């Protein structure tokens, strides 16, 4: 039985941009659906508007996921709030808006959910992004509920300097050479890796070294089972309900 409990506690399910396979990504509808599916966390993307308000959107442009066009950073929050962020996905989500990060924070305080915030935006705005987002986290007392991640590893190093109490993670697509040494240099234990990039023995060694592994974006049944069995700290998936069900099945089998 102890092994089964370990599997459930060890491998969390993070909904990638919310329940993004069934709902428009990075919307409140997708986030609420992820909670309803019993996901443990939500991965979301943040960047700044023209008037320097952090909003939840993945792309640098509005074109793919909203009814607008052009760069996110060329538009004010008021302008972006006039757009639909759900109509591209389905007419029934026509009324979805691009949420602000603070709107997500207000909602999340009553949820048992981890917020994995991926920082986006221009490299020249590293300092600005952190100086705006960290006070919001403190304001809503979410220090223990947030993970800050980024493909920009300098941002993560900056985060650890400015807010050492926050959990952080680097995101990488390519394989890191001597990852434990690299992660320690960046002052983080979180490693969000492309799910095809590491071998089982590499994963086992990193876990043994205390690295918090969260592969992305894991939607295949066999791969979900693989990372749960290996003991990854979490998986990031577009299919949170499927992953939760597989984790539950793994637990039930382990206690028979």
ChimeraX attribute file (.defattr): number of C-alpha atoms within 10 A of each C-alpha:
attribute: neighborCount
match mode: 1-to-1
recipient: residues
	/A:1	11
	/A:2	9
	/A:3	11
	/A:4	19
	/A:5	13
	/A:6	12
	/A:7	21
	/A:8	17
	/A:9	12
	/A:10	16
	/A:11	22
	/A:12	23
	/A:13	29
	/A:14	32
	/A:15	33
	/A:16	28
	/A:17	29
	/A:18	31
	/A:19	31
	/A:20	22
	/A:21	16
	/A:22	15
	/A:23	22
	/A:24	24
	/A:25	26
	/A:26	28
	/A:27	26
	/A:28	22
	/A:29	19
	/A:30	24
	/A:31	29
	/A:32	18
	/A:33	20
	/A:34	29
	/A:35	21
	/A:36	12
	/A:37	18
	/A:38	19
	/A:39	25
	/A:40	20
	/A:41	27
	/A:42	27
	/A:43	23
	/A:44	26
	/A:45	23
	/A:46	23
	/A:47	25
	/A:48	29
	/A:49	21
	/A:50	14
	/A:51	12
	/A:52	15
	/A:53	19
	/A:54	22
	/A:55	23
	/A:56	28
	/A:57	26
	/A:58	21
	/A:59	16
	/A:60	17
	/A:61	17
	/A:62	22
	/A:63	15
	/A:64	14
	/A:65	22
	/A:66	23
	/A:67	16
	/A:68	18
	/A:69	15
	/A:70	11
	/A:71	14
	/A:72	23
	/A:73	19
	/A:74	17
	/A:75	20
	/A:76	15
	/A:77	21
	/A:78	10
	/A:79	12
	/A:80	22
	/A:81	15
	/A:82	14
	/A:83	20
	/A:84	18
	/A:85	28
	/A:86	25
	/A:87	18
	/A:88	15
	/A:89	17
	/A:90	11
	/A:91	9
	/A:92	9
	/A:93	17
	/A:94	16
	/A:95	12
	/A:96	19
	/A:97	21
	/A:98	24
	/A:99	20
	/A:100	20
	/A:101	22
	/A:102	18
	/A:103	13
	/A:104	17
	/A:105	20
	/A:106	12
	/A:107	12
	/A:108	19
	/A:109	13
	/A:110	8
	/A:111	12
	/A:112	13
	/A:113	19
	/A:114	20
	/A:115	22
	/A:116	25
	/A:117	21
	/A:118	23
	/A:119	25
	/A:120	23
	/A:121	19
	/A:122	13
	/A:123	12
	/A:124	8
	/A:125	14
	/A:126	18
	/A:127	13
	/A:128	12
	/A:129	22
	/A:130	18
	/A:131	13
	/A:132	14
	/A:133	19
	/A:134	16
	/A:135	12
	/A:136	17
	/A:137	18
	/A:138	10
	/A:139	12
	/A:140	13
	/A:141	13
	/A:142	19
	/A:143	16
	/A:144	12
	/A:145	18
	/A:146	20
	/A:147	19
	/A:148	20
	/A:149	27
	/A:150	20
	/A:151	16
	/A:152	18
	/A:153	17
	/A:154	14
	/A:155	23
	/A:156	25
	/A:157	20
	/A:158	16
	/A:159	25
	/A:160	18
	/A:161	12
	/A:162	14
	/A:163	15
	/A:164	13
	/A:165	11
	/A:166	18
	/A:167	20
	/A:168	26
	/A:169	28
	/A:170	23
	/A:171	20
	/A:172	18
	/A:173	13
	/A:174	11
	/A:175	12
	/A:176	15
	/A:177	8
	/A:178	8
	/A:179	14
	/A:180	18
	/A:181	11
	/A:182	13
	/A:183	19
	/A:184	12
	/A:185	10
	/A:186	21
	/A:187	18
	/A:188	24
	/A:189	20
	/A:190	22
	/A:191	23
	/A:192	23
	/A:193	22
	/A:194	18
	/A:195	19
	/A:196	14
	/A:197	14
	/A:198	15
	/A:199	9
	/A:200	11
	/A:201	10
	/A:202	12
	/A:203	18
	/A:204	16
	/A:205	12
	/A:206	18
	/A:207	16
	/A:208	10
	/A:209	11
	/A:210	11
	/A:211	22
	/A:212	20
	/A:213	23
	/A:214	25
	/A:215	25
	/A:216	21
	/A:217	20
	/A:218	23
	/A:219	18
	/A:220	13
	/A:221	12
	/A:222	11
	/A:223	15
	/A:224	23
	/A:225	17
	/A:226	13
	/A:227	21
	/A:228	24
	/A:229	14
	/A:230	16
	/A:231	21
	/A:232	22
	/A:233	21
	/A:234	22
	/A:235	28
	/A:236	29
	/A:237	28
	/A:238	24
	/A:239	25
	/A:240	31
	/A:241	20
	/A:242	17
	/A:243	28
	/A:244	21
	/A:245	13
	/A:246	17
	/A:247	22
	/A:248	15
	/A:249	13
	/A:250	17
	/A:251	20
	/A:252	13
	/A:253	11
	/A:254	14
	/A:255	11
	/A:256	7
